[in-house]
Amino acid sequence: MGKAQGLFISLEGIDGSGKSTQARRLAEALRADGRDPVLTREPGGAPGAEDIRRLLVEGDPDRWSPETEILLFTAARRDHLERTIRPALARGQDVITDRFADSTRVYQGATRGDLRGLVDQIHDDAIGVEPDLTLILDMDPDVALARGLARQSGEDRFEDFGLPFQQKLRAGFQALAEEYADRCVLIDANADPDSVATRIVDIVRARLS
């Protein structure tokens, strides 16, 4: 018999909600359990996708139209899927990604125009894959935005849209959690990071068992 396919896990949420930290901590916990997860991110996660990332997360907020962003994100996601996600899952490894298609559904599909139909159509045609489990980190936008800007990473194009944009994002992710309740779990990310990490690990271990 072939090796069982790994679990595909995505972490979602507004900018500054702690996704990268919690993705890393989840990967560490799974390694401690004897698993071999692949930790990755979007946009990025493969050489070509990382090149596209710089086009998307740096520069002026108005650099791209929402429609152009959808195409760029999907191009990066396709490269990520082909070169990183599918091969890892086929090897039996779990994949933990900091963002996937739900971010495009919310960022471009719901907050920068009524483009959800276009996002879903392109996703169905070019990607056609959903995570097995999506953990949505829900946080006060004021706190998250201050945290995101304090990083001074140079990748703050979306933070530069301001607080009203982050508030729309939060509402969009909350709605998404209800729409895809079969795979999405809303996590209170206002709690301390250790408590958030424990909650996430418990959910993932329960799904794996």
N, CA, C and O of each residue as an XYZ file, in Angstrom:
836
protein
N       0.835     -1.195      0.000
C       0.000      0.000      0.000
C       0.872      1.248      0.000
O       1.948      1.251      0.598
N       0.412      2.326     -0.676
C       1.159      3.567     -0.703
C       1.060      4.298      0.624
O       0.201      4.007      1.456
N       1.937      5.230      0.796
C       1.964      6.013      2.011
C       0.760      6.941      2.063
O       0.388      7.528      1.046
N       0.149      7.081      3.231
C      -1.023      7.938      3.382
C      -0.644      9.392      3.117
O       0.449      9.833      3.472
N      -1.552     10.124      2.495
C      -1.289     11.530      2.216
C      -1.335     12.323      3.511
O      -2.094     11.997      4.424
N      -0.515     13.370      3.586
C      -0.473     14.214      4.766
C      -1.694     15.107      4.872
O      -2.539     15.142      3.977
N      -1.774     15.837      5.994
C      -2.866     16.769      6.256
C      -2.469     18.151      5.758
O      -1.363     18.622      6.024
N      -3.367     18.789      5.042
C      -3.137     20.128      4.494
C      -3.837     21.139      5.403
O      -5.065     21.158      5.490
N      -3.044     21.982      6.081
C      -3.549     22.926      7.081
C      -3.198     24.338      6.660
O      -2.056     24.608      6.288
N      -4.167     25.246      6.711
C      -3.884     26.656      6.455
C      -4.223     27.482      7.688
O      -5.149     27.161      8.433
N      -3.456     28.553      7.891
C      -3.751     29.533      8.919
C      -4.109     30.836      8.223
O      -3.399     31.286      7.324
N      -5.215     31.441      8.644
C      -5.713     32.656      8.018
C      -6.001     33.707      9.082
O      -6.038     33.406     10.275
N      -6.203     34.936      8.639
C      -6.528     36.014      9.554
C      -6.008     37.335      9.040
O      -5.322     37.390      8.019
N      -6.336     38.400      9.748
C      -5.920     39.727      9.323
C      -4.424     39.914      9.568
O      -3.794     39.111     10.255
N      -3.871     40.970      9.007
C      -2.449     41.266      9.174
C      -2.142     41.514     10.648
O      -2.851     42.265     11.318
N      -1.082     40.882     11.148
C      -0.682     41.081     12.532
C      -1.389     40.202     13.536
O      -1.247     40.410     14.741
N      -2.157     39.214     13.068
C      -2.924     38.364     13.988
C      -2.114     37.203     14.553
O      -2.617     36.449     15.385
N      -0.866     37.048     14.113
C      -0.007     36.017     14.684
C       0.081     34.733     13.895
O       0.524     33.715     14.426
N      -0.331     34.753     12.636
C      -0.346     33.538     11.833
C       1.028     32.899     11.691
O       1.181     31.689     11.860
N       2.028     33.722     11.379
C       3.370     33.171     11.145
C       3.925     32.517     12.409
O       4.499     31.429     12.357
N       3.748     33.190     13.534
C       4.217     32.629     14.808
C       3.514     31.327     15.127
O       4.157     30.351     15.513
N       2.206     31.303     14.969
C       1.440     30.104     15.319
C       1.678     28.976     14.317
O       1.650     27.806     14.700
N       1.907     29.294     13.058
C       2.248     28.257     12.083
C       3.569     27.599     12.468
O       3.701     26.376     12.418
N       4.535     28.412     12.850
C       5.828     27.875     13.263
C       5.705     27.010     14.523
O       6.312     25.943     14.609
N       4.926     27.472     15.485
C       4.766     26.706     16.721
C       4.025     25.391     16.474
O       4.324     24.377     17.105
N       3.066     25.412     15.560
C       2.361     24.178     15.213
C       3.321     23.188     14.574
O       3.304     22.001     14.900
N       4.162     23.676     13.661
C       5.133     22.786     13.016
C       6.072     22.178     14.062
O       6.394     20.992     13.990
N       6.506     22.976     15.021
C       7.391     22.465     16.073
C       6.692     21.396     16.904
O       7.306     20.390     17.258
N       5.414     21.602     17.219
C       4.664     20.630     18.010
C       4.495     19.317     17.255
O       4.611     18.240     17.841
N       4.218     19.406     15.947
C       4.051     18.186     15.158
C       5.372     17.438     15.010
O       5.392     16.207     15.000
N       6.475     18.177     14.894
C       7.781     17.507     14.858
C       8.052     16.787     16.170
O       8.606     15.688     16.177
N       7.662     17.404     17.278
C       7.837     16.760     18.579
C       6.991     15.492     18.685
O       7.316     14.583     19.449
N       5.901     15.436     17.912
C       5.052     14.238     17.878
C       5.594     13.175     16.925
O       5.004     12.104     16.785
N       6.714     13.470     16.272
C       7.309     12.501     15.360
C       6.861     12.641     13.921
O       7.156     11.775     13.098
N       6.143     13.729     13.594
C       5.715     13.960     12.220
C       6.750     14.848     11.519
O       7.680     15.346     12.154
N       6.582     15.040     10.229
C       7.568     15.778      9.438
C       6.863     16.831      8.587
O       6.825     16.710      7.362
N       6.303     17.862      9.222
C       5.514     18.831      8.472
C       6.371     19.759      7.619
O       7.529     20.024      7.942
N       5.792     20.246      6.533
C       6.392     21.286      5.710
C       5.722     22.597      6.089
O       4.499     22.718      6.023
N       6.525     23.578      6.485
C       6.027     24.899      6.853
C       6.258     25.847      5.684
O       7.388     25.997      5.218
N       5.201     26.484      5.211
C       5.309     27.312      4.016
C       4.404     28.531      4.165
O       3.783     28.728      5.210
N       4.333     29.347      3.113
C       3.563     30.599      3.222
C       3.080     31.055      1.859
O       3.559     30.610      0.816
N       2.098     31.972      1.908
C       1.616     32.627      0.689
C       1.507     34.133      0.908
O       1.248     34.570      2.030
N       1.700     34.936     -0.143
C       2.258     34.473     -1.415
C       3.699     34.047     -1.218
O       4.439     34.659     -0.448
N       4.089     33.004     -1.912
C       5.427     32.463     -1.791
C       5.381     30.959     -1.669
O       4.444     30.314     -2.139
N       6.405     30.401     -1.030
C       6.449     28.974     -0.788
C       7.121     28.165     -1.880
O       7.287     26.953     -1.740
N       7.507     28.816     -2.965
C       8.247     28.197     -4.059
C       9.012     29.325     -4.745
O       8.617     30.485     -4.634
N      10.106     29.007     -5.458
C      10.946     30.084     -6.006
C      10.196     31.114     -6.856
O      10.338     32.318     -6.643
N       9.410     30.645     -7.805
C       8.665     31.580     -8.644
C       7.633     32.362     -7.857
O       7.440     33.556     -8.087
N       6.965     31.685     -6.922
C       5.954     32.346     -6.099
C       6.570     33.409     -5.198
O       5.945     34.436     -4.932
N       7.795     33.170     -4.726
C       8.471     34.178     -3.908
C       8.800     35.422     -4.732
O       8.758     36.537     -4.212
N       9.124     35.240     -6.005
C       9.348     36.393     -6.880
C       8.076     37.222     -7.009
O       8.127     38.451     -6.970
N       6.943     36.556     -7.163
C       5.668     37.264     -7.283
C       5.301     37.928     -5.966
O       4.675     38.988     -5.965
N       5.680     37.318     -4.834
C       5.377     37.884     -3.519
C       5.846     39.331     -3.412
O       5.117     40.197     -2.931
N       7.065     39.579     -3.866
C       7.608     40.929     -3.740
C       6.778     41.953     -4.520
O       6.676     43.112     -4.118
N       6.196     41.526     -5.616
C       5.334     42.424     -6.384
C       4.060     42.768     -5.614
O       3.508     43.856     -5.775
N       3.600     41.845     -4.784
C       2.313     41.999     -4.125
C       2.368     42.692     -2.767
O       1.464     43.454     -2.426
N       3.413     42.437     -1.994
C       3.404     42.916     -0.601
C       4.264     44.154     -0.386
O       4.281     44.703      0.716
N       4.979     44.608     -1.417
C       5.796     45.808     -1.293
C       5.231     46.911     -2.183
O       4.527     46.642     -3.156
N       5.547     48.142     -1.837
C       5.171     49.263     -2.689
C       3.899     49.962     -2.256
O       3.356     49.701     -1.183
N       3.440     50.850     -3.111
C       2.274     51.676     -2.830
C       1.009     50.832     -2.736
O       0.858     49.877     -3.498
N       0.089     51.159     -1.814
C      -1.165     50.390     -1.718
C      -1.940     50.321     -3.029
O      -2.590     49.316     -3.316
N      -1.873     51.378     -3.817
C      -2.642     51.431     -5.073
C      -1.838     50.929     -6.272
O      -2.173     51.231     -7.417
N      -0.792     50.171     -6.011
C       0.080     49.693     -7.082
C      -0.675     48.825     -8.082
O      -0.422     48.906     -9.284
N      -1.601     47.993     -7.597
C      -2.345     47.065     -8.452
C      -3.840     47.241     -8.231
O      -4.280     47.606     -7.141
N      -4.604     46.980     -9.266
C      -6.061     46.894     -9.106
C      -6.394     45.565     -8.431
O      -5.585     44.639     -8.477
N      -7.572     45.449     -7.803
C      -7.964     44.164     -7.205
C      -7.951     43.014     -8.212
O      -7.553     41.899     -7.877
N      -8.385     43.284     -9.440
C      -8.413     42.222    -10.453
C      -7.010     41.724    -10.775
O      -6.789     40.521    -10.917
N      -6.056     42.662    -10.892
C      -4.678     42.268    -11.152
C      -4.115     41.468     -9.986
O      -3.398     40.487    -10.183
N      -4.444     41.894     -8.769
C      -3.989     41.161     -7.588
C      -4.492     39.719     -7.601
O      -3.744     38.797     -7.278
N      -5.741     39.526     -7.968
C      -6.300     38.171     -8.016
C      -5.471     37.295     -8.944
O      -5.149     36.156     -8.607
N      -5.128     37.823    -10.108
C      -4.348     37.047    -11.073
C      -2.938     36.772    -10.556
O      -2.424     35.666    -10.720
N      -2.315     37.758     -9.941
C      -0.961     37.567     -9.407
C      -0.958     36.563     -8.258
O      -0.102     35.679     -8.213
N      -1.896     36.688     -7.338
C      -1.977     35.738     -6.230
C      -2.228     34.324     -6.735
O      -1.653     33.366     -6.217
N      -3.087     34.190     -7.745
C      -3.384     32.858     -8.270
C      -2.179     32.264     -8.981
O      -1.931     31.062     -8.883
N      -1.432     33.089     -9.692
C      -0.215     32.595    -10.347
C       0.781     32.094     -9.306
O       1.371     31.025     -9.467
N       0.966     32.869     -8.238
C       1.868     32.438     -7.168
C       1.359     31.159     -6.512
O       2.138     30.259     -6.197
N       0.061     31.086     -6.310
C      -0.524     29.904     -5.651
C      -0.367     28.653     -6.508
O      -0.121     27.567     -5.984
N      -0.506     28.798     -7.801
C      -0.343     27.639     -8.685
C       1.085     27.101     -8.608
O       1.291     25.889     -8.544
N       2.068     27.998     -8.613
C       3.464     27.578     -8.493
C       3.694     26.906     -7.136
O       4.368     25.879     -7.055
N       3.144     27.477     -6.097
C       3.247     26.919     -4.740
C       2.637     25.522     -4.685
O       3.216     24.603     -4.105
N       1.471     25.375     -5.288
C       0.771     24.088     -5.289
C       1.572     23.023     -6.023
O       1.729     21.904     -5.535
N       2.081     23.382     -7.211
C       2.800     22.416     -8.043
C       4.132     21.993     -7.430
O       4.481     20.813     -7.450
N       4.866     22.948     -6.890
C       6.252     22.694     -6.503
C       6.440     22.344     -5.032
O       7.450     21.744     -4.665
N       5.482     22.712     -4.190
C       5.668     22.497     -2.752
C       4.547     21.679     -2.132
O       4.808     20.648     -1.512
N       3.305     22.118     -2.287
C       2.202     21.513     -1.533
C       1.904     20.089     -1.997
O       1.929     19.158     -1.193
N       1.627     19.918     -3.275
C       1.275     18.582     -3.760
C       2.396     17.561     -3.548
O       2.116     16.460     -3.073
N       3.658     17.879     -3.880
C       4.724     16.894     -3.649
C       4.852     16.498     -2.182
O       5.059     15.323     -1.880
N       4.734     17.459     -1.261
C       4.851     17.143      0.157
C       3.708     16.244      0.620
O       3.939     15.256      1.318
N       2.488     16.578      0.240
C       1.345     15.756      0.635
C       1.470     14.343      0.073
O       1.146     13.368      0.752
N       1.941     14.238     -1.172
C       2.106     12.920     -1.789
C       3.156     12.083     -1.073
O       3.078     10.855     -1.068
N       4.136     12.744     -0.468
C       5.156     12.023      0.310
C       4.658     11.633      1.692
O       5.373     10.974      2.447
N       3.446     12.031      2.029
C       2.892     11.720      3.339
C       3.182     12.772      4.392
O       2.903     12.557      5.571
N       3.747     13.924      3.982
C       4.034     14.995      4.923
C       2.822     15.909      5.097
O       2.068     16.149      4.154
N       2.651     16.410      6.310
C       1.654     17.444      6.541
C       2.184     18.756      5.982
O       3.392     18.994      5.988
N       1.286     19.607      5.500
C       1.662     20.932      5.009
C       0.937     21.970      5.847
O      -0.285     21.931      5.992
N       1.711     22.902      6.400
C       1.160     24.020      7.169
C       1.491     25.284      6.395
O       2.662     25.630      6.244
N       0.464     25.982      5.900
C       0.723     27.183      5.132
C       0.128     28.407      5.810
O      -1.023     28.408      6.246
N       0.947     29.448      5.883
C       0.517     30.758      6.364
C      -0.174     31.445      5.190
O       0.476     32.086      4.364
N      -1.479     31.306      5.125
C      -2.402     31.795      4.081
C      -2.522     30.812      2.912
O      -1.581     30.103      2.556
N      -3.731     30.809      2.336
C      -4.005     30.092      1.101
C      -5.142     30.841      0.407
O      -5.222     32.064      0.527
N      -6.008     30.157     -0.302
C      -7.007     30.818     -1.156
C      -8.018     31.652     -0.388
O      -8.578     32.597     -0.944
N      -8.269     31.325      0.884
C      -9.243     32.104      1.652
C      -8.812     33.556      1.781
O      -9.659     34.446      1.849
N      -7.516     33.810      1.817
C      -7.053     35.194      1.880
C      -7.469     35.965      0.638
O      -7.875     37.123      0.737
N      -7.376     35.342     -0.523
C      -7.792     36.018     -1.749
C      -9.297     36.226     -1.756
O      -9.780     37.258     -2.222
N     -10.042     35.251     -1.242
C     -11.502     35.406     -1.163
C     -11.878     36.629     -0.331
O     -12.831     37.338     -0.655
N     -11.131     36.872      0.736
C     -11.466     37.977      1.630
C     -10.813     39.277      1.181
O     -11.499     40.289      1.041
N      -9.495     39.271      0.951
C      -8.786     40.511      0.630
C      -9.273     41.116     -0.689
O      -9.626     42.294     -0.742
N      -9.289     40.315     -1.744
C      -9.678     40.850     -3.049
C     -11.154     40.623     -3.353
O     -11.775     41.430     -4.043
N     -11.719     39.533     -2.844
C     -13.086     39.182     -3.200
C     -14.148     39.915     -2.431
O     -15.259     40.103     -2.928
N     -13.821     40.344     -1.195
C     -14.862     40.917     -0.345
C     -14.574     42.336      0.116
O     -15.509     43.067      0.443
N     -13.307     42.754      0.154
C     -12.998     44.056      0.742
C     -12.532     45.093     -0.269
O     -12.521     46.285      0.039
N     -12.152     44.672     -1.456
C     -11.677     45.627     -2.460
C     -12.587     45.625     -3.688
O     -12.150     45.871     -4.812
N     -13.860     45.342     -3.437
C     -14.840     45.274     -4.509
C     -15.618     43.979     -4.410
O     -15.229     43.067     -3.681
N     -16.711     43.897     -5.139
C     -17.550     42.693     -5.117
C     -17.024     41.715     -6.159
O     -17.618     41.534     -7.222
N     -15.893     41.087     -5.830
C     -15.183     40.249     -6.800
C     -15.133     38.788     -6.378
O     -14.352     38.017     -6.935
N     -15.941     38.395     -5.417
C     -15.879     37.026     -4.919
C     -16.162     36.008     -6.021
O     -15.527     34.955     -6.070
N     -17.101     36.312     -6.896
C     -17.408     35.383     -7.982
C     -16.218     35.160     -8.890
O     -15.955     34.032     -9.308
N     -15.487     36.234     -9.201
C     -14.294     36.117    -10.035
C     -13.220     35.311     -9.323
O     -12.579     34.458     -9.938
N     -13.015     35.567     -8.038
C     -12.024     34.816     -7.258
C     -12.337     33.327     -7.291
O     -11.449     32.511     -7.539
N     -13.591     32.970     -7.043
C     -13.966     31.554     -6.992
C     -13.842     30.887     -8.357
O     -13.428     29.731     -8.455
N     -14.199     31.615     -9.401
C     -14.112     31.044    -10.755
C     -12.657     30.740    -11.120
O     -12.352     29.659    -11.625
N     -11.771     31.690    -10.864
C     -10.359     31.488    -11.192
C      -9.762     30.406    -10.308
O      -8.964     29.592    -10.772
N     -10.147     30.395     -9.033
C      -9.642     29.362     -8.127
C     -10.062     27.971     -8.594
O      -9.249     27.047     -8.615
N     -11.323     27.825     -8.965
C     -11.812     26.515     -9.419
C     -11.061     26.048    -10.661
O     -10.737     24.867    -10.782
N     -10.784     26.961    -11.580
C     -10.137     26.601    -12.831
C      -8.636     26.349    -12.678
O      -8.091     25.448    -13.316
N      -7.965     27.141    -11.837
C      -6.506     27.107    -11.789
C      -5.933     26.367    -10.584
O      -4.802     25.886    -10.637
N      -6.707     26.269     -9.488
C      -6.202     25.657     -8.255
C      -6.991     24.399     -7.911
O      -6.428     23.304     -7.885
N      -8.273     24.541     -7.649
C      -9.143     23.392     -7.421
C      -8.851     22.590     -6.168
O      -9.239     21.426     -6.080
N      -8.182     23.180     -5.204
C      -7.804     22.479     -3.979
C      -8.153     23.353     -2.783
O      -7.951     24.566     -2.819
N      -8.679     22.739     -1.719
C      -8.907     23.432     -0.456
C      -8.132     22.709      0.641
O      -7.901     21.505      0.533
N      -7.726     23.420      1.694
C      -7.090     22.744      2.823
C      -8.044     21.752      3.485
O      -9.264     21.874      3.370
N      -7.474     20.774      4.177
C      -8.288     19.866      4.988
C      -8.803     20.575      6.232
O      -9.889     20.271      6.726
N      -8.019     21.517      6.734
C      -8.341     22.239      7.963
C      -7.825     23.663      7.849
O      -6.668     23.885      7.490
N      -8.681     24.626      8.155
C      -8.294     26.032      8.133
C      -8.533     26.636      9.503
O      -9.646     26.587     10.027
N      -7.481     27.208     10.083
C      -7.546     27.842     11.391
C      -7.523     29.347     11.176
O      -6.528     29.892     10.698
N      -8.610     30.022     11.525
C      -8.729     31.461     11.307
C      -8.472     32.180     12.628
O      -9.248     32.054     13.575
N      -7.372     32.937     12.682
C      -7.013     33.664     13.893
C      -7.774     34.989     13.918
O      -7.551     35.865     13.081
N      -8.662     35.117     14.877
C      -9.546     36.273     14.979
C      -9.011     37.221     16.048
O      -8.858     36.832     17.205
N      -8.724     38.477     15.659
C      -8.108     39.433     16.581
C      -8.673     40.828     16.380
O      -9.119     41.179     15.287
N      -8.650     41.628     17.453
C      -9.028     43.034     17.401
C      -8.169     43.737     16.353
O      -6.944     43.740     16.475
N      -8.780     44.334     15.322
C      -7.999     44.961     14.251
C      -7.071     46.076     14.723
O      -5.996     46.260     14.153
N      -7.469     46.828     15.761
C      -6.588     47.887     16.278
C      -5.274     47.304     16.766
O      -4.200     47.816     16.451
N      -5.367     46.232     17.535
C      -4.177     45.595     18.096
C      -3.342     44.960     16.988
O      -2.119     45.101     16.963
N      -4.002     44.270     16.087
C      -3.286     43.576     15.018
C      -2.563     44.553     14.098
O      -1.425     44.308     13.698
N      -3.227     45.668     13.760
C      -2.617     46.635     12.858
C      -1.384     47.271     13.500
O      -0.354     47.435     12.846
N      -1.489     47.629     14.782
C      -0.329     48.198     15.476
C       0.830     47.209     15.494
O       1.985     47.591     15.304
N       0.518     45.947     15.722
C       1.556     44.920     15.742
C       2.188     44.753     14.365
O       3.409     44.652     14.247
N       1.354     44.725     13.323
C       1.866     44.541     11.969
C       2.760     45.686     11.529
O       3.809     45.457     10.927
N       2.355     46.926     11.824
C       3.159     48.071     11.425
C       4.452     48.156     12.221
O       5.469     48.632     11.714
N       4.415     47.694     13.473
C       5.609     47.753     14.318
C       6.721     46.847     13.799
O       7.892     47.061     14.111
N       6.363     45.841     13.014
C       7.391     44.931     12.484
C       8.342     45.632     11.540
O       9.509     45.255     11.436
N       7.839     46.676     10.831
C       8.647     47.412      9.853
C       9.379     46.451      8.914
O      10.583     46.565      8.686
N       8.610     45.502      8.380
C       9.197     44.453      7.544
C       9.450     44.903      6.118
O      10.182     44.247      5.376
N       8.845     46.025      5.730
C       8.908     46.435      4.334
C       7.842     45.764      3.489
O       7.664     46.098      2.317
N       7.114     44.790      4.104
C       6.032     44.088      3.402
C       4.694     44.514      4.003
O       3.884     43.680      4.409
N       4.479     45.825      4.051
C       3.313     46.347      4.751
C       2.331     47.061      3.822
O       1.610     47.970      4.234
N       2.319     46.628      2.560
C       1.435     47.283      1.592
C      -0.031     47.199      2.029
O      -0.766     48.177      1.896
N      -0.462     46.052      2.544
C      -1.866     45.912      2.920
C      -2.166     46.593      4.256
O      -3.276     47.088      4.453
N      -1.197     46.628      5.177
C      -1.387     47.387      6.405
C      -1.593     48.872      6.098
O      -2.307     49.574      6.815
N      -0.958     49.338      5.021
C      -1.046     50.755      4.674
C      -2.429     51.160      4.179
O      -2.696     52.353      4.032
N      -3.308     50.209      3.919
C      -4.688     50.566      3.595
C      -5.428     51.116      4.819
O      -6.465     51.764      4.675
N      -4.898     50.859      6.028
C      -5.457     51.468      7.233
C      -6.441     50.605      7.998
O      -6.775     49.495      7.584
N      -6.905     51.142      9.136
C      -7.771     50.409     10.059
C      -9.120     50.006      9.450
O      -9.535     48.864      9.647
N      -9.825     50.881      8.722
C     -11.110     50.450      8.151
C     -10.974     49.211      7.262
O     -11.857     48.353      7.245
N      -9.864     49.124      6.525
C      -9.626     47.951      5.684
C      -9.459     46.706      6.549
O     -10.012     45.654      6.229
N      -8.700     46.815      7.646
C      -8.496     45.672      8.531
C      -9.808     45.252      9.201
O     -10.030     44.064      9.437
N     -10.665     46.208      9.502
C     -11.974     45.885     10.090
C     -12.838     45.118      9.093
O     -13.542     44.182      9.471
N     -12.787     45.512      7.827
C     -13.509     44.771      6.783
C     -12.951     43.361      6.635
O     -13.700     42.401      6.456
N     -11.621     43.248      6.711
C     -11.006     41.929      6.611
C     -11.491     41.013      7.720
O     -11.836     39.857      7.476
N     -11.518     41.534      8.943
C     -11.954     40.701     10.061
C     -13.374     40.197      9.839
O     -13.656     39.015     10.037
N     -14.265     41.090      9.430
C     -15.650     40.680      9.164
C     -15.701     39.647      8.046
O     -16.508     38.718      8.088
N     -14.836     39.810      7.045
C     -14.803     38.859      5.944
C     -14.360     37.478      6.387
O     -14.930     36.475      5.959
N     -13.350     37.417      7.238
C     -12.882     36.119      7.728
C     -13.913     35.470      8.654
O     -14.088     34.252      8.634
N     -14.584     36.274      9.452
C     -15.628     35.720     10.316
C     -16.753     35.113      9.480
O     -17.265     34.042      9.804
N     -17.132     35.798      8.412
C     -18.171     35.271      7.521
C     -17.702     33.997      6.832
O     -18.481     33.064      6.641
N     -16.431     33.963      6.463
C     -15.874     32.784      5.800
C     -15.898     31.568      6.732
O     -16.159     30.448      6.294
N     -15.627     31.797      8.010
C     -15.655     30.700      8.982
C     -17.035     30.067      9.056
O     -17.156     28.857      9.247
N     -18.071     30.878      8.905
C     -19.446     30.343      8.897
C     -19.744     29.638      7.578
O     -20.388     28.589      7.568
N     -19.282     30.204      6.472
C     -19.559     29.630      5.154
C     -18.917     28.257      4.988
O     -19.519     27.349      4.415
N     -17.693     28.110      5.491
C     -16.957     26.850      5.358
C     -16.764     26.203      6.733
O     -15.652     25.837      7.114
N     -17.856     26.074      7.455
C     -17.776     25.559      8.824
C     -17.265     24.126      8.896
O     -16.832     23.672      9.955
N     -17.313     23.413      7.775
C     -16.845     22.022      7.787
C     -15.331     21.927      7.892
O     -14.812     20.916      8.365
N     -14.610     22.961      7.458
C     -13.148     22.913      7.521
C     -12.521     24.068      8.291
O     -11.331     24.017      8.603
N     -13.288     25.107      8.606
C     -12.744     26.298      9.263
C     -13.055     26.304     10.760
O     -14.166     25.984     11.182
N     -12.051     26.673     11.548
C     -12.225     26.853     12.987
C     -11.757     28.253     13.340
O     -10.630     28.631     13.020
N     -12.621     29.032     14.002
C     -12.286     30.385     14.419
C     -11.568     30.322     15.759
O     -12.081     29.751     16.721
N     -10.377     30.912     15.814
C      -9.533     30.882     17.001
C      -9.448     32.291     17.589
O      -9.171     33.245     16.862
N      -9.683     32.433     18.898
C      -9.552     33.727     19.559
C      -8.065     34.043     19.709
O      -7.399     33.516     20.600
N      -7.552     34.904     18.835
C      -6.136     35.250     18.860
C      -5.838     36.442     19.754
O      -4.695     36.895     19.817
N      -6.859     36.964     20.455
C      -6.632     38.013     21.444
C      -6.034     37.440     22.722
O      -5.483     38.180     23.537
N      -6.141     36.129     22.901
C      -5.554     35.465     24.064
C      -4.034     35.487     23.952
O      -3.487     35.846     22.910
N      -3.352     35.098     25.039
C      -1.896     35.091     24.997
C      -1.414     34.016     24.013
O      -2.097     33.011     23.813
N      -0.248     34.223     23.403
C       0.237     33.314     22.346
C       0.340     31.855     22.786
O       0.093     30.958     21.980
N       0.699     31.597     24.040
C       0.804     30.215     24.514
C      -0.559     29.528     24.517
O      -0.678     28.365     24.129
N      -1.581     30.254     24.956
C      -2.934     29.685     24.971
C      -3.431     29.432     23.556
O      -4.071     28.415     23.288
N      -3.134     30.364     22.650
C      -3.527     30.193     21.245
C      -2.841     28.966     20.666
O      -3.473     28.155     19.990
N      -1.544     28.833     20.935
C      -0.787     27.690     20.409
C      -1.343     26.371     20.927
O      -1.471     25.410     20.169
N      -1.675     26.323     22.221
C      -2.233     25.104     22.806
C      -3.554     24.735     22.153
O      -3.797     23.569     21.844
N      -4.411     25.738     21.944
C      -5.715     25.505     21.307
C      -5.524     24.942     19.892
O      -6.193     23.985     19.503
N      -4.614     25.541     19.137
C      -4.381     25.101     17.761
C      -3.843     23.672     17.722
O      -4.317     22.850     16.939
N      -2.868     23.382     18.555
C      -2.270     22.038     18.564
C      -3.312     20.995     18.951
O      -3.349     19.911     18.370
N      -4.160     21.316     19.929
C      -5.205     20.373     20.331
C      -6.152     20.074     19.175
O      -6.530     18.921     18.967
N      -6.537     21.100     18.424
C      -7.447     20.921     17.288
C      -6.802     20.042     16.225
O      -7.439     19.132     15.695
N      -5.534     20.316     15.912
C      -4.851     19.565     14.856
C      -4.627     18.114     15.282
O      -4.820     17.200     14.480
N      -4.227     17.896     16.517
C      -4.018     16.527     16.996
C      -5.332     15.744     16.960
O      -5.341     14.561     16.619
N      -6.423     16.393     17.305
C      -7.727     15.715     17.250
C      -8.074     15.338     15.821
O      -8.610     14.256     15.579
N      -7.776     16.219     14.869
C      -8.062     15.910     13.458
C      -7.172     14.767     12.963
O      -7.632     13.901     12.219
N      -5.917     14.762     13.370
C      -4.997     13.696     12.943
C      -5.375     12.341     13.511
O      -5.126     11.310     12.887
N      -5.978     12.341     14.698
C      -6.324     11.066     15.329
C      -7.626     10.494     14.769
O      -8.062      9.424     15.191
